[in-house]
Amino acid sequence: MKTKAIIEHKSLPPFEPQLKAILEFGFDGGIRALETAGYKLGDDLVNDIAREHFNNGLFSSFGQTQSIIGSLFIELETARRELLEKVKQLRLDRSPAHQETVELLEAIANRQIILRRLMDGIVWVLLPKVWIANHFAVKRDVTQPDPEELKRLLAIASKQNGESKREINLVSDLTTFVQIGDILRIRWDENGTYLRLQEIKTGKINEMLCDIIESTGGILSEPTLTEIESKMGKHAGKQALRMVKQQEKLQRFASTAQNNSRPPEVPKNELMEALTKTVPPSIRSYLHKLPELIADVKLRGFAIQVIDDCLWLLGVSEKWLADFGGAEKLPHLLYHLKNPALQCQIEEIEALNQESPLINLAGHNMNHPLSRSPLIWYPKDLVLDVVTGRIIIFAQFDLTAFFKVAKNAGYDLTLVTDKEVKNNMRASGPMLENPNAYGVKAKFSNGNSLIFRPSVFRAVYSNLVPPSEILRLIAIVDRTQSQLG
């Protein structure tokens, strides 16, 4: 079980000082602006002028941070592409330098993902509603942007960022989850925050295609495509279709973000219709518990916390884990911490195999775009500790214990397995706690039932949501379906 990613390498400048400087500059921009204007943090919540200074300062520092991250990323990506060619030849030559080059490539890739997840964090902080992030992603894989194209888009965004203090333009390709549009514009005023995705197309052919698409209202008939291909070539016809699809995605996102229509993935039934009209509750997080856990780890090398009687957090230092014998031994340790009366014996192996796995929280959230980036956990020292791997926080969501808690609240929960699993349910992947399950069925007191997808329970890791909040969601659904009769 790998617990630490390679970040530092002798062929690269030290990364942690760079990351620390970026975090401090980027996320403290609002506070610096307040202090410069003679205000303090908190005044922005009660004073409109202070709020103006805070928001404008934050937008300004985020814009400058994007330029810094962009330059670093482009430098790393250029080096990565050169090394990919080099490593092929070293492997063919069976050169002893092959392994070191592979490690250098890994360090570069890990630095890139950290920088992109930092940009994800900036977007996350600025979004008016966190759920909007789900509608930016249209595919699972994260592509590597072309350095020259990225440089061009950064220049455009930087220019636009200088035009209004109340706006920030963020380059989509520098994030992992904004997968539609080239630039995300975020604007704020006294009434709220507004989003707009911008598509940047250059070149004579693209300009001509834009005019044709606009004149046809976005509908390309066969005769129109034939005419495009005869005048501009077959490639132009394919490009025109891609542009139309991209416009459709942009329009769908704009409609969803403004709450003017149901997101396309919401099934059309009475309950789902009712739930889409329900004001989403504010969701609590257990992020505030992590600093105390980290402090205990720094003091003793090991610490443990239990949340809602079913979520176990296990914090360990890199040194303690090495002395203990590695992460592979942690499930056995946790099993006996949960069951102190049981003696260690061979018969417990079967019970151990039924336990939910230990999930590396920072590792999981670093590699899953639609999660709360570890780069925006707090405080900053905690961020550096978990991102560099000096301290690892593992989480185990004990579903058996959670189902007992739910039972006491009046809900009968069971895993969705075997014949209950429909083909469309497999698309989002299985439960992290059980690879054979693709959701949880909740049976309500009136005999109705509803299947909750794995993403609901994955929020325990991805968004640091305590299990009690999932139970609260089930209660809201229960109340809504009961009202429908």
Residue pairs with C-beta under 8 A, 6 or more apart in sequence:
1 326
1 327
1 328
3 318
3 321
3 327
3 360
3 363
3 389
3 392
4 318
4 389
4 392
5 106
5 110
5 363
5 366
5 389
6 103
6 106
6 107
6 110
7 15
7 16
7 107
7 110
7 111
7 114
7 387
7 388
7 389
8 14
8 15
8 16
8 107
9 103
9 104
9 107
11 104
12 104
12 107
12 108
12 111
15 111
15 114
16 384
16 388
18 72
19 114
19 118
19 384
19 387
20 380
20 384
22 65
22 68
22 69
22 118
23 118
23 375
23 380
23 383
23 384
24 380
25 61
25 64
25 65
25 68
26 61
26 62
26 64
26 65
26 118
26 122
27 61
27 125
27 376
27 380
28 61
29 57
29 58
29 59
29 60
29 61
29 62
29 64
30 44
30 53
30 54
30 55
30 57
30 58
30 61
31 41
31 54
31 57
32 57
32 61
33 53
33 54
33 56
33 57
33 58
33 60
34 40
34 41
34 43
34 44
34 50
34 53
34 54
34 57
36 53
36 57
37 49
37 50
37 53
39 47
39 50
39 53
39 54
43 50
44 50
44 51
44 53
44 54
44 55
45 51
48 190
55 166
55 188
56 165
56 166
59 161
59 165
59 166
59 167
59 168
59 186
59 188
60 165
62 122
62 126
62 168
62 170
63 157
63 158
63 161
63 168
63 169
65 118
65 122
66 119
66 122
66 154
66 157
66 158
66 170
66 171
66 174
67 154
67 158
69 115
69 118
69 119
69 174
70 150
70 151
70 154
70 171
70 174
72 111
72 115
73 112
73 115
73 116
73 150
73 174
74 147
74 150
74 151
76 108
76 111
76 112
76 115
77 112
77 144
77 145
77 147
77 150
78 147
79 108
80 105
80 108
80 109
80 112
80 144
81 147
83 101
83 104
83 105
83 108
84 105
86 101
87 98
87 101
87 102
87 105
90 97
90 98
90 101
91 98
113 176
113 366
113 367
114 366
114 375
114 387
115 174
116 142
116 174
116 175
116 176
117 176
117 366
117 373
117 374
117 375
118 373
118 375
119 170
119 174
119 175
120 175
120 176
120 177
120 369
120 373
120 375
121 373
121 375
121 376
122 170
123 133
123 170
123 175
123 177
123 178
123 184
123 186
124 130
124 133
124 372
124 373
124 376
125 376
126 168
126 186
126 193
127 133
127 186
127 193
127 195
128 192
128 193
128 194
128 195
129 280
130 463
131 280
132 195
132 256
132 257
133 177
133 370
134 370
135 253
135 256
135 257
135 263
136 177
136 178
136 179
136 180
136 184
136 253
137 177
137 178
137 179
137 369
137 370
138 179
138 180
138 249
139 179
142 176
142 369
143 173
145 173
145 174
149 173
150 171
150 173
150 174
153 171
153 173
153 182
153 183
153 200
154 171
154 174
156 169
156 183
156 200
157 169
157 170
157 171
157 183
160 167
160 169
160 183
160 185
161 167
161 168
161 169
164 187
166 187
166 188
166 189
167 185
167 186
167 187
168 185
168 186
169 183
169 184
169 185
169 186
169 198
170 178
170 183
170 184
170 185
170 186
171 182
171 183
172 178
172 179
172 180
172 181
172 182
172 183
172 184
172 197
173 182
175 369
176 369
177 369
177 370
178 184
180 197
180 246
180 249
180 250
180 253
181 197
181 198
181 199
181 246
181 250
181 253
182 198
182 199
182 200
183 197
183 198
183 200
184 195
184 196
184 197
184 198
185 195
185 196
185 197
185 198
186 193
186 194
186 195
187 193
187 194
187 196
188 194
195 257
196 254
197 250
197 253
197 254
199 243
199 246
199 247
199 250
201 207
201 209
201 210
201 243
205 232
205 236
205 239
206 239
206 243
208 232
209 228
209 232
209 236
209 239
209 240
209 243
210 243
212 220
212 224
212 228
212 240
213 220
213 240
213 243
213 244
213 247
216 224
218 244
218 247
218 248
220 228
220 240
220 241
220 244
225 237
225 240
225 241
228 236
228 237
228 240
229 236
229 237
252 264
255 261
256 263
262 268
262 273
262 276
266 272
266 276
270 484
271 450
271 477
271 480
271 481
271 484
274 480
274 481
274 483
274 484
275 477
275 480
278 476
278 480
281 472
281 473
281 476
283 463
283 465
283 469
284 465
284 466
284 468
284 469
285 372
285 463
285 464
285 465
285 466
286 307
286 311
286 313
286 464
286 465
286 466
287 372
287 377
287 378
287 464
289 305
289 307
289 313
290 313
290 377
290 382
290 393
290 464
291 378
291 379
291 382
292 305
293 303
293 305
293 313
293 315
293 393
294 303
294 315
294 382
294 385
294 386
294 391
294 393
296 303
296 315
297 303
297 315
297 316
297 317
297 320
297 391
298 317
298 391
301 316
301 317
301 319
301 320
301 323
302 314
302 315
302 316
302 317
302 320
302 324
303 314
303 315
303 316
304 312
304 313
304 314
304 315
304 334
304 337
305 312
305 313
305 315
306 312
306 313
307 313
307 466
307 467
308 402
308 405
308 466
308 467
308 468
309 401
309 405
310 397
310 398
310 399
310 401
310 402
310 404
310 405
310 467
311 395
311 396
311 397
311 398
311 460
311 466
311 467
312 334
312 338
312 395
312 396
312 398
313 393
313 394
313 395
314 330
314 334
314 358
314 393
314 394
314 395
314 396
315 391
315 392
315 393
315 394
316 324
316 330
316 391
316 392
316 394
317 390
317 391
318 389
318 390
318 391
318 392
321 327
321 330
321 392
324 330
324 333
327 358
327 392
327 394
330 358
330 394
331 352
331 355
331 357
331 358
332 344
332 352
334 355
334 358
334 396
335 348
335 351
335 352
335 355
336 342
336 344
338 398
342 348
354 400
355 396
355 398
356 396
356 397
356 398
356 399
356 432
356 433
356 434
357 396
357 432
357 433
358 394
358 395
358 396
359 394
359 395
359 396
359 397
359 432
359 461
360 392
360 393
360 394
361 374
361 386
361 393
361 394
361 395
361 461
361 464
362 374
362 386
362 387
362 392
362 393
363 392
364 371
364 461
364 462
365 371
365 372
365 373
365 374
365 461
365 462
366 373
366 374
366 387
368 462
370 462
371 461
371 462
371 463
372 462
372 463
372 464
374 383
374 386
374 387
375 383
375 387
376 383
377 383
377 386
384 390
385 391
386 392
386 393
395 460
395 461
397 432
397 433
397 457
397 460
397 461
397 467
399 415
399 431
399 433
399 434
399 440
399 457
402 413
402 467
402 470
403 413
403 414
405 467
405 471
406 412
406 413
406 442
406 471
406 474
407 413
409 471
409 475
410 445
411 442
411 443
411 444
411 471
411 474
411 475
411 478
412 442
412 443
413 440
413 441
413 442
413 443
414 440
414 441
414 443
415 431
415 434
415 436
415 437
415 439
415 440
415 441
416 425
416 437
416 438
416 439
416 440
416 441
416 451
417 434
417 436
417 437
417 438
418 436
420 441
420 451
421 438
421 439
425 438
425 439
425 451
425 453
426 438
428 438
428 453
428 454
428 455
429 454
430 436
430 437
430 438
430 454
431 437
431 438
431 439
431 440
431 454
431 457
432 454
432 457
432 458
432 461
433 457
437 454
438 453
438 454
439 451
439 452
439 453
439 454
440 451
440 452
440 456
440 457
441 449
441 450
441 451
441 452
442 449
442 450
442 451
442 452
442 474
442 477
442 478
443 449
444 450
444 478
444 481
444 482
445 478
446 481
446 482
448 481
450 477
450 481
452 474
456 470
456 473
457 470
459 465
459 469
459 470
460 466
460 467
460 470
